[in-house]
């Protein structure tokens, strides 16, 4: 779980989220992308507060503004 996390990702930058197993990497990514809900704080993406968006709005935002490359999902051929 995440507790007292503050992070900023800037447009045009490449960011790697790394840490030991169980440290909250996936939880952070899911919250930032609006895939998981959060019990406190806020997530803003390009000035948009994610907690105020409905499901269809979140889907459009993820489609148009967010990209992930996951390590374990074999999205790239080896």
Secondary structure, DSSP 8 states (H G I E B T S, - for coil): ---S------TT-------STTSSHHHHHHHHTTSS--SSS--EETTEEGGG--HHHHHHHHHHH-----SSS--S--
